[in-house]
Amino acid sequence: MERHLKGMSNHYRIEILLLIAERGGITLEDIVDAIGANGKTLGEHTRRLNQAGLINKRYRGKFVEHTLSPYGKTFVRFLQSF
């Protein structure tokens, strides 16, 4: 539980989780376009979300698609109800 909570303990990470919930299979480039922050910063945040077990990454050629893990879906439901 602590790992998951730490994983989403940043406003960019929360925004990324909600964006992935809305548009599953989204690439980092699409996340950068939607949020409008630095690509390296958002790349680090997606890495931490993945390490926390909240998102999954699937490699498709030179792109990486991001989807919510089962725990990520649970946390998004929590965030939306909060």
HUFEN-V746531 format. One line per field, one symbol per residue. ss: DSSP state (2 for helix, 1 for strand, 0 for the rest). burial: + if it has 9 or more other C-alpha atoms within 8 Angstrom, else -. A space follows every 10 residues. Layout:
ss = ???
burial = ???
This chain:
ss = 0222222000 2222222222 2200011222 2222200022 2222222222 2000111111 0011111102 2222222222 20
burial = ---+--++-- --++++++++ +--+-+++-- ++------+- -++-++-+++ -++++++--- ---++++++- +++-++---- --
